[in-house]
Amino acid sequence: MPTDTTKVANYFSYLPVRIHKEVDAIERATFEAIKFCAPKGSKERKQALYRHSNLFGNPYALCHPECDIEKLKFFVKVVEMIWIDDGMFSSPQQCRQEA
């Protein structure tokens, strides 16, 4: 469905709104981080999978359309680890052991 831009200020259309060209690599990094940091069957894994199963695309690919792909993949993994780590693990070593 096209976006109705008649009610949006003219300057809004000048923003560089686009998606990263390496969406598949970003999604692989996202799900790799979830697999690595959230144990199978855990509430955290279910929440992370739900968070990234939406109709609008990967939020990292939308938020960082021109970022270097290697840096972005690293960023995705760090953010997902921190997000999942909500007190579940006391150290990254525990995260690795649980995966």
N, C-alpha and C positions, 0 to 999 in steps of 0.2 A: 504494500500500500504506500503510495507516494506521500511525502510529508507536505502538509499545507504550510507554505512559507509566507503566505500573505499577511499573517498576524505576527511575524517575527521582524525585529528591527533589521534594516538593510545591512548594517555592518556585520551581522551574525554570519551571513553567507560567505564572508571572506576568511573564516576560520578554516584551517587545513584539516577538515574532518575526513578521515579515511582509515583504512585498516592496513595493518602490516602485511607486506607481501609474503612473509614466511609463516602464515597462520598455522600450517600443519606442524612445523617445528615447535612453535610456541605451545600448541596443544599437547604435543608429545612430552615436552618439558613439564607442563602442568601436571599431567597424569602420572608421569614418572615420579615427581615429587610427592604426589598423594600416595602412590603405591609404596614409596620408600619410607614415608614418615607416619602414615596412619595404618595401624594393624588391620588385617582383614576382619570384617564384621564389626569394627568399632564404630561408635557414634561419630567420631571425628572423620572417619573415612566416608561414611554416608553423607555427612554434612558437606564435605569438600566436593564429592561427586555431584551432589545436588547443586552446589554453588556454581559449578562449571557446566551444568547441563541446561543451558537456556537457549532460547530461540534467537538471541541477538548476537551471538558470537562470543569468542573468548575476550574477557575484559582487558587482558594484558595486550592483546593485538590491537584493540581499539584505543587504548590509552597511550600507547607508545608506537605510533605508526612509522616513525623513521629511525628508530633505535637500532644500533648494531645488534644483529641476531644473537651472537654469542653472549654479549652482555645481558641482553634481555632474557635469554634462557636461564642464566645464572640468577638474575633478579627474580624471575618467576619461582625458581626453586627455593630461594631464601624466603621470599614472602609466604609461600605455601607452608614451609617448615615452621615459620613463626606463627602463622595463623592456626595451624594444626596443634602446635605445641601448647596450647592454652592450659598449661599446668600438667599435662599428661606425662611429659618427660622432664627430667631435671637437667639433661645434657644431650647434645647431639649424638654422643656415643650410645646412649640408651635408645635413641631413635633408630640408629642403625641396627642394634641388637634385636629390637622388636619387629623390624620389617621382614 
